[in-house]
Amino acid sequence: MFEFIRKHSKMVMIVLFLLIIPSFVLVGSLDRYSLFDGQGDTVAVVDGQAIKRAEWDAAHQAETNRVRMANPQIDAALLDSPEARYYSLENLVRQRVLAAAAQKAGLVATDAKLAAVLRQNPELLNPDGTVNAERYKALVGAQNMTPALYEARLRSELSLRQVMQGVGGTAFVPNALADLMLESYFGRREIQVHRFGSADFVTRATPTEAEIEAFYKTHEARYRTPEQATVDYVVLDAEAVQRGVSVNEQELRTYYEQNVAAQAAQQQRRVSHIMIEVPASASSAERDKAKARAEELLTQVRKAPDTFADVARKDSQDPGSASNGGDLDFAARGGFVSKALEDAAFGLKAKGDISDVVQSEFGYHIVRLTDTRAPAVQSFEQSRARLEAEYRTQQAQRLFSEVAEQFTNTVYEQSDSLQPVAERLKLQVRTATIGRTPEAGAAGPLGNRNFVNALFSADSLERKRNTEAIEVGPSQLAAGRVTQYSPARTQPLAEVRDKVRTALVAERAAELARKEGEAKLAEWRADPAKAQLGAVTAVSRDQPGNVSPDIIEAALRVDTTALPGFVGLDLGSEGYAVVKVNKVLERPALPPEAMAQVRGQLSQANASAESLAYYEFLKTRFKVKIEPARPAPSTAIGG
């Protein structure tokens, strides 16, 4: 039912953009800052509050770390480019603007809202839908934060979201706008087309030698070849080091024995606990009261150990485990949320043993050992392949810095060739032809800006020396040398005469086709009966048939109040077309579900436009000033 939208989603979004774009015209572009050269430490001002360069640097470093974690192979130069740094500043300004708006409006995330957000994470939930306290503390701890700090940050984020949701959440699509969109995309026309192809005028576009020479001089830039270098290069990485690691039988058996010991040490213990919670802000009297209560429960369960689970369900204040009788499942050392609980669990000798009262950062606990298990240990033969791979990897990691030093010294000391370092470290010498700017999508050393810059340095080009060893990725070094260099030059006419003549003929043929088409358009408009047109066909944006999008766009712009109508279309190098629109055809009705989907897409686009417009208003309200000028787009970024 939604097949037509799936097939033509790109066109749908283009139409949505065309309908929504006036919102931006009224309020200005998001990029239109009041910029000026800044002095001193202040890089931006929001609502009278300065943003210092140190804050900018910290924000940019945090963003850089986030991107590197997501994509370790990314070129570091891209992350430290002027454009990337400016993006970090804009993002920091946006956060301050929204924070100021939230404060002025008194927008605060309530405890109920905070709890609702936490419940959206299925990994934190118990089967009954409540938040598992142990998992929550583990999540917070993994981010090196306390629960209080994590919740404060989450409240801040929720407050900032409320600023924009107040605008975007109220967007709606009037019926008139929906009808306009539907007509724009699904409207159908009956048309006829006559093409004046450039190929039909080639024989009438024969140039003279003087015209060829004049065309060449006017378009010399077309015949300029960029500088290029043919280079040899070698790469040292962990894989190359690993290939050079030899393993003998005795070393592998020794490694196996150490591995077996490590496996045996990975015993897991299953415990249950009863917790009396003590908040961090509790007074000494409150702590004493909680400990006394824990001592009472300890006495109770030691008298009747089989009632431990029932007591946990009734009296434990850990919401994540109480309903399960205090069960914390299996965990090895390092897997417990609290070091105190871990020490207590591994301090118990036998199943059923109950600890004394244990104090942790969460309160007081009584711990009972319910089960133990250890991983099965494979024989040497069973684990040989895995152990050998692990051993090689570990040895390669240990040796990498040593081999990297050999690599660095060799390419420097024997700088007239890469063959010595390749033979010494058993590396492959690779060859490539490159330009001064890395190509878009280039991977490895040839996509690394620092490496390519070194190859095109004066020392490399003029003295034909090896580059120094350059880090091109994590545990990855490369060195190269230029073996052949071709500077940028303009090809002489003698080399490109045939190309110049072909280009000139094509340009003239297209011009002759256009003039012929424009003459016929005027003639047929004056006397439609003389029109020599192609077959009648029905077209729309969603069902173009064999008709080009440009012709369909031209046909849909013809005034439907005065049909039939003619329109001419310059097809560039392909020639010219005359289009006759005979009539408007009835638009097919959309199924209710499809209509609802279209309205949803339009509402989303409208909400985005209104949110951006509101943010622009907030920048004006809070007198945003950004000191550094926006850097000019770099053609080098991304190749």
N, C-alpha and C positions, 0 to 999 in steps of 0.2 A: 504493500500500500504506500510505503514511503520511498519506493524505488527511484522515483523521479527526483526527489530531494537528495538522495544519496548520490546519484549520478552527477547532479549539477550543483553540489554544495558550494563550489567556488563561485559560480555565478550568483547564487543566492546571497552570499556574503558581500559580493561586489554591489549588488543592488541595495542591500541594507546599508552599506557604507555611503552610497550616494544619497540615500534618503536621510541619513542621520547627520552628515557632515555640516549642514547649516548651524548646528549647535555650537561647533567650534568657531565658526566665523563670528558669532555674536560675542563670544567671551575671550577669544584669543587662543593662541597655541600654547600647549604645555611647555614648549621649548623657549617661549619668548620671555626670558628673564631680563630684569634690569641689571645688566652686567657692567662692571667697571674694574679698572686695575686696582687691586687691593694692596694695602701696605700693612705691615705688622703681622701679628699672630692671628688676627681674626679673619676667617675665610668666608663666613656667612653670618647673617643676622636674621632671627625669626622672633617677632613680637618683642623686639628690644633686647633679646638674649643672644649673646655672641656664641658662635660655634668656633672653637679654636682649632688651629692646625693639628694639634696633638689629637683632638677628638676625631678629626677627619682621618688622620693616619691610622688611628686605632680601628675606625669603622672600615677603612679600606683593607686593613690587614685581616680583619675578621671575614670580610667578603672573599678575599683571596684564599684564605684557608678553606672556606666552605667550597669554593669552586675546585680547588686542588683535591679535596677529599672526594668529590664527585667524579673528577676526571684527572687522575694523576699524570697522564701523558701530555697535558696541555702545555703549550709553550709559555714559559714564565714571563717572557717579554710582553705577551698579550695582556697578562694580568696587571702589569705595571705600566701599561701605556697611558698616555694622557687621557684618552677616551675612557678607559676603565676607571681611572682615579676620579674623573669628573662624575661618572655614574655613581660612584660611592658617595660623593658629596651630595648629589641630587637626592639620593635615597635617604641620607641622613637628614637633609632639610625637610623632606616629605614627612619623616617620622616626627620631627619637631613641630611641624605645622599641625599635623593631626593631634599630637599631644596637647598643643595649645588650645585647639578647638574643643577637645574632649574636656579639658579643665574648665574652659569658659562655660561650656554647656552643662557641667556637672554630671558628665556621663561616667558612671561607675559600674564595674562588673560585680553583681551580687554573688553571694555564696551559692545561691541556687543556680545561677548561670554558670559559675565555675564548675559546680558538680555536674551539670548537664554536659559541659564540654568534655570532662573527664570520662563520662559514661559513653561518649562517642568512640572511644578507643576500645575495641573488643578484647585486646590483650590484657586490659586491666580489670575485666569484669569476672565476677563469680557467676556460676550458673543461674543464680536468682536475679542477676542484673545489678547487684551492688558492686562497688569498687573494692577490689582486693587490695588491702592496705600494704601487704608485703610486696606485691608486684609494683604498686605505686611507688613505694620507697626505693625499690630497685631501679625503676625508671629514672627517678630523680637523681639517685646516686650515680648512675651511669653518666649523667651530664655534669657531674661534679658540683651539684647544688643541694642545698637543704630544701625540704618541702616548702618552707616559708618563702625562700628566694624564688623557687620555681613558680609558686602560686602568685607571687607579686608580679613576676614577669608575664604570666599568663593573663592576669587581670589587666595589665597595661595593654597587652595586645588586643584583648576583647574590647577595651574602651576605644582604642583607635579604630577598630572595625565598625563600632557603632556610629562613628562620625560619618563614614561614607554610606553605611547601610541606610541611614535616614534619608538619603537622596536616591540611591540606586534601588532601594526596596520599594519606592513609591512610583517607579516608572510604569507607564501603561501605554497601550497602543490604541488610538482612536480607530473606529471603523473606517474612516476616510483614508487614514494613512495605510491601513492594511489593504484596502482596495487598490490604492495607488501602487503598492508594492506588488500585489498580485497581477495587476494589469501590466506593470513594467516587465515582469518576468514571464508571465504566461500568455500575454496578449498575442493574438495571431493575426497575420496579414496575408492576403492573396497578392502575390507579386509576379512580375516578369522582369528579366534581366537581359541586358545586352552588354557584352564585354568587348572592349577595344584593347586586345592584348599587345604588349610591347613587341613580342616576337613577330607580329604581322608587319611591323614597321622597320625592321632591321635593315632591309635592302634599301630603304630610303634614307638611312642614317650614316652613309659612308663619309668619313672625315678625311681631310687632307693631312699631309705630313706636318704642315704648319699648325694645324688645329690640334694634332696629337701632342706636339711639343708644348703648345700653350696650355693644354689641359694638364700635362705632366707638371709644369712649373706651378700651376695653381694648386695642385694637389700633391705636392712633394711629400707631405707628411704621411700620406698613405703608403709610400714606398720606402719608409725608414724602418730598418730592422733593429731590434733592441740588442744591447750587448749580451753576449753569451759566453759561458766558460765551460769547457769540458774538464771534469774533475775526477780524480781518484780519491777514494776515502775508505777508511777502515773504522769499524765500530767495536768497542769493547763493552760487553755487558755481562751480567751474571751467567747467562747461558753459555757464552764463550769461555768464561772461566771454568764453568762446570764441566765442559767437554775435556778440559785438561786435567781434571781430578781423576787420579787412579785409585782404585779400591782393592786392597788385598783381603784374603779370606780372614786372616786373624783380626784385622781392624774391624771388619764387618761383624764378626762374632762378638768382639768386645762391645761394639755399639749395641748389638742385640741384647747383651746381658744388662747393659745400663738401661735400655729401653724397657726390658722386662721389669726391672726394679721400679721404674717410673710408673708402669702400668699397675703394679701391685700396690703402689702407694695411693692410687686413685680410688680407694675404697669410698663408697657412698653410704650415708647413714640416713635413715628415715626416722624423724622424731615428731612428736606432738608437743605442744606447749600450751600453758595457761598464762595469759598476760594480764597484769594489772597496769594500765597505762598511766604514765606520769608525764604531763606536759613539760616542755623545757622551762616554762615560766613558773612552775610549781614552787611553793615555799617549802622550807625544811619540814614544817609540820605536816604539810600535804604529802611529802615524800615518805615521812615516817608512817603516816596512816596507810599509804599504799603498800609499803613493805610489810606492815603488820597484817594486812589483809592477805598478802601473798603467803606469809608464814602460816596463817590459819588454813588456807587451802592446801598447802604442802602437808600439813599434819593430817588433813582429811583424806588426801589421796594415798598417802603412805599407809594409812590404816586399811584402805580398800582400793588397791591399785587398779582393779578392774573397772572402777567407776571413773577413771581419769577422763575418758571421752565425755561422759555425761556432765562432769563438773566443768569441763572446758566449754561445752555448749551453753551451760547455764551462766557461768561466772567469768569466762575469759573476755577481755575487752579488745581482743584483736578481731575486727569485723571480717577479715579475710579468711581466718581459719576456724573461728569459733563454731560456725555451723557444721564444720566437718570434724568436730571433736578435737580441734586443735592441731590436726594433721598438717605438716609442712612438706610432705612428700620427700623423695630422695634428693640428697645434695652432697657433693664432694667438698673438700676444703676449698674455700674461695667462692663457694656458691651460696653461702648464707648471707642474708641481708645484714646481719650483725656479727661482729667478731666474737662478742660475748656468747651468743647463741651457738656459734660454731665450736668454740672451745668447750662449751658444756656438752654438746652433742658427741664430740670425739673423746670427751673425758669419761663417758659412761662405758662400763665394761661389757655388760650383757643385755640382751633384749629384756625389756620390762623394767630396767633400772630407772630410778627417778633422781634427778639432780636436786641439790639444795636450791634455795632462791638465788636466781641469777639477775644481776642488774645490767641493763643495757641503756643505750641512749633513748629507748622507747618506753622504758619502765622496768617492772620486775617480772621475771619469768620463772615458771617451773617446767623443766624439760624432761620428757620420757623417751627413751630409746625404744622404737618399735620394730626396727628391722635393719639389716646391713646387707650390702652386696658389693662384690668386686668384679671388675671386667674380666672376661675370659682372656687368658694369655695364649697367643698363637705360638706355634713352634718356630724355630729358626727357618726351616724350609718354607713354611706357610707365609712368613712375613718377609722373606728375603728381598723380593722385588721392591716392596714398599720401603724397606729399611735402606736399601742401596740408593734409591732415589732421594730419600730424606738425608742420608749421609752426604751424598754429592752436593745437595743444595746447601747444607750447613757448611761444608768445607769451602764451597765456592763463596759463600757470604763471608767466611772468615778470611779467605785469601784475596778477596776483591781489592781491598785497599792496597795490599802489597803488589798485586799485578797492575793495578791502576798506576802506581808509582813507576813501575817499569815501563808501562805504556807511555806515560807523560815524558819520562826522561829520554826514551828512545826516539820519539818523534821530534824531540827538540835537538838532541845531540846529533842525530843523523837526518838532518832536515832536508836533504836533497832527494829523499826517496821514502816511500812508505813500505817498501819491500822488507827492510830489516825488521820492523816491528811486526809485520804480518808473519814472517817466518819464525820469529822468536816466540810469538804468542799464538801461532796457528790461527791467524785471522784471515778473512777473505778480503782482497782488495776489490772494491766495487767501482764502477765507472758510471757517470751520468753527465748530461748536458743541462745546465741550469741558467736561469737569469738572476739578476741581482735581487729580485723580490721573490720569496717562496711562492710557489703556485698554490692556489686555493685547494685545500684538501690534501696537500702533500703531507706525508707522515714520516716519522723517523728524523734523522739528522737533516735531510733536505727540506723539511718543513720547519726547522728550528732557525729563527731569525739570527740568533747569535752566531751559529755555525756558518750560515750563508754570508753574513757580514764579514766574518773572518776570511772566508775564501775570496771575497772581493776587496780585501784590504790591500793597501799599497805594497806591503811586505810580501803578500802572497802573489799578487799580479806581476809586480816588477822584478822581484828577486826569485820567484818560483820556488819559495821555501814552503815546507809543511806548515800548516796552521798549528797552533798549540793545541793540546788536548782540551776539548770543550765539553762540558756537561750538557747533554742534550735530553736527558731524562733521568729518572731515579736509577741509580747504579748503572749509568750508561754514559760512556765517553766516546767522542769521535774526533778524528783528525783527518785533514784532507789536504790536497795540493792541486793547483791548477796546471793542467797539462797543455791546454790550448785556450786562447782567449780571442774573442772577436768583438771589437768595440762597436757601439751603435754607429750606424752609417746610413746615408741615403743612397739607395741603389741608383746607378746612372740609368739614363733613359735607354741606353743600348741594351741593358740587361732586362728591362721590364717593358719594352716597347709593346709586345703582344698584350700584356696585361692592361697597359694604358689604353690601347686601342679598343679592347673589349669593353672596358669601363665606360669610355666615351661613347661608343656605339649604343650601349645599354641605356645610358642617360638620355641620349638624343631620341632613341626609339620610344622611351617612356614619355618624353615631352611631346613627340608627334602623336602618340596615342591619346594623350590628355587633350591636346588641341582638337583632334578629330572628335573625341567624345563630347567636349564642351560645345562644339558646333552642332552636333546631332541633338544634344540635349535642348538647345535653344530652338532648333527646327521642329522637334517633336512636341515641345511644349506649345509651340504656335499652331501646329497642325497634328494632333495625336493620331490621325488616320495614317500618316506616313511612317509611324514608328515601326521599326523592324526589331521585334523583341523575341526572347526565348519563350519556352513553354511556361504555362501558368503553374505556380507552385505555392503551397501554404507553408509559412514559416513562423517560428516564435523562438524566443531565447532558449526555452527548454527543449524544443524539437527543431533544431536547425536544418536537419536533413543534410544535403550536400552543399548548402549555401554557406559562404564564409561569414563569420561573426560580424565583420565590418559592414557587409551589405545588409545584414539583418538590422544592425544598429541604425544604419541610414534609413531603412524602410520604416522603422518604428518611430522615427522623428518626423516623418511626413505628416502634415496637418490633415487630420482625419475628417475635418469639416468640409474639405474641398477635394473629394476624390472623384475620379482617379487623379493621382498626382505623380509628378516625376521628380527625381532627385539624382544628382551626379555624385560620383565618388571617385576621388583620386586614389588609385591603388599603388602608388609609388612606382617601384621598379617593374611591377606587373602590368601597369597601364592604367586604364580608366574603365568605369562601369556606369551605365545608365540604368536606373531602377524605376520601374513603374509600379505603384501601389494601386491595385484595383479596388479593393474593399477591405473592411474590417470583418474578420470571421469571429464567430461566437467562441468565447473562451470556455473550455471544458470546466465543469464544476469539480471542485476539489472535495474529496471525502472529508467528513468532519474531523477525523483523526489527523489528516494531513494539514487541514486548516489550523488546527490547534498547534501543531508543530511549527508551522510557519509563524504564527503569532508569538510563540515562545522564543523563536530565534530573533524576531524583531524586537521583542521586549528586552531581551538580553543586550542587544546592540544599543538600544535606546538608553538602557540603564548605565551602560559603560560610558556613553557620551555625556550623560548628565552628571555622572560622578566626576569625570575629568573636568567638566565645566565648573562644578562646585569646588573642586580642589584649586582651580585657577582663581576663583573668587576668594578662597581662604588665603592664598598667597598674597593677594592684594590687601585683604583685611589685616593680616598680621605683618604687613610691610616687609616681605621677604627681600633680602638683598644677598646676592652671591658675588663675592669679590673676584675670584679668578674668572677670566674670560673662557667661554666654551671653546675647547680646542677644535681646530678645523679638522674635518674628516680626513683620516689617513688612508690613502689608497694602498698602503703597504699592509694594513691590517687584513689578515685573512688572505693575503696574496693578491 
